[in-house]
Amino acid sequence: MDRDKFPTLEEVCLANPVSANLSTHPSSPAIYLAATYACANPSQANRILGGEEAGFAYQRDAHPNGQRLAEKFRLLHHADQALVTNSGMAALSAIVLHQLRVGDHCLISRYLYGRSSVLVQQELPKFGIEVAEFDPTDLASIRRNVRPGQTKMLFVETIANPLLQVADLPAIVALGSEFRFQVAVDNTFATPYWCRPLELGVDWVWESVSKMLNGHSDLMMGMVCGKDSHWGRIRQVASTWGLGAAPWDCFLAERGLTTFGLRIERASHNASQAAQFLSAQPQVKHVFYPSLTHHPTQSNLKSIANTPAWTSNSTNAAGNVVAFELDLQQCSVEEFISASGIAYFPSLGECGTTLSHPCSSSHRHLTEDQQQSLGIYPGTLRLSFGIEPFETLREKILAGFNCLR
Ligand SMILES: Cc1ncc(COP(=O)(O)O)c(C=O)c1O
């Protein structure tokens, strides 16, 4: 793909193309709430609904706010195609419903986001699709579990939740070519600021727009980006299963996206500084941040990170999430949360810094043994950094540690 043909991140996020024939230029996009669109005649309706003519006929199929937002995601990911859906889960559903069928086999990362894992492991077998897990930190596990000819897809996150293992995407793509399976990547934690997986040869990318891309915690949305060669009927599939995003949400997400570049940069620099700071605290047993030299997948970072974000990076930032394990002998999770005053939310990617406790939220469906096999313990906390000044955050974290018994 020719990089130069794509505008910069700021150009994409700030663009406000106007399609209506107005003599002055509105500063924000119009919102088209219409459920239906009058067509000139039945043959035009037929052509629009059949995708032979550009235009809109029925909101579930397509609408102007969804189309302009999807175009921004397409440009941010340097993709051939893009689609918006009504949640991150709907984005994964669209890929799966489009690509897999009875008798297929797929591979999923053992670190995949909990609900994605439930979708693939518990829902797909109902449709006659078989599933095996692999460990993205041990690529031999792909070779052990692949079924040549039957394995059609592999699902993995660029940066996994909550311990932030970075997948070696180029190596996984090479295995995909060798065994002829497609690679689908959840890029929610990395965002297109840090990584554009399609440029690394990945076949599908999906993200929860509910997180950093929108950034204001006021909507649910997902997006899928892909290549012309695999795109096929995915739009029709998404419409048929009712997976599309609503116009008002698309308007809000486009507004949130305006500040995406600033927010992700600032939040990632906060996260990076916090990772260093947390590493020096006696109440902390382990810190997980992709660029820390002791992080087990630190060496994968360079091969997945976008060059401009990475090279202009004075603080070694690599995303806005940090996880750490509290020493429960010294401080309880509840005490840390209440003494720090950091908002506790089972989500991430907001303007303000938030905290979550994987054992009781994202990974609560697992037994204690299963959690521990993933490296998640009762003292594990995940911080999603926002855009506050770092000093304020440092003070809050320190206040949290004042819970010393
Ligand atoms: C990494 C990741 N992927 C996907 C999702 C699902 O997105 P949504 O909640 O928008 O359906 C989430 C939600 O928390 C997530 O954290």
The ligand as an SDF file (V2000), in Angstrom:
LIG
                    3D

 16 16  0  0  0  0  0  0  0  0999 V2000
  -10.0140   -4.8000   23.7660 C   0  0  0  0  0  0  0  0  0  0  0  0
  -11.4840   -4.7360   23.5780 C   0  0  0  0  0  0  0  0  0  0  0  0
  -12.0150   -5.1880   22.4360 N   0  0  0  0  0  0  0  0  0  0  0  0
  -13.3440   -5.1540   22.2130 C   0  0  0  0  0  0  0  0  0  0  0  0
  -14.2050   -4.6720   23.1780 C   0  0  0  0  0  0  0  0  0  0  0  0
  -15.6770   -4.6920   22.9070 C   0  0  0  0  0  0  0  0  0  0  0  0
  -16.0980   -3.4240   22.5630 O   0  0  0  0  0  0  0  0  0  0  0  0
  -17.5570   -2.8630   22.8970 P   0  0  0  0  0  0  0  0  0  0  0  0
  -17.6590   -2.7750   24.3840 O   0  0  0  0  0  0  0  0  0  0  0  0
  -17.5830   -1.5420   22.1950 O   0  0  0  0  0  0  0  0  0  0  0  0
  -18.5280   -3.8450   22.3240 O   0  0  0  0  0  0  0  0  0  0  0  0
  -13.6990   -4.1780   24.3890 C   0  0  0  0  0  0  0  0  0  0  0  0
  -14.5980   -3.6600   25.4230 C   0  0  0  0  0  0  0  0  0  0  0  0
  -14.2230   -3.4610   26.5630 O   0  0  0  0  0  0  0  0  0  0  0  0
  -12.2980   -4.2200   24.5820 C   0  0  0  0  0  0  0  0  0  0  0  0
  -11.7390   -3.7820   25.7260 O   0  0  0  0  0  0  0  0  0  0  0  0
  1  2  1  0
  2  3  1  0
  2 15  2  0
  3  4  2  0
  4  5  1  0
  5  6  1  0
  5 12  2  0
  6  7  1  0
  7  8  1  0
  8  9  2  0
  8 10  1  0
  8 11  1  0
 12 13  1  0
 12 15  1  0
 13 14  2  0
 15 16  1  0
M  END
$$$$
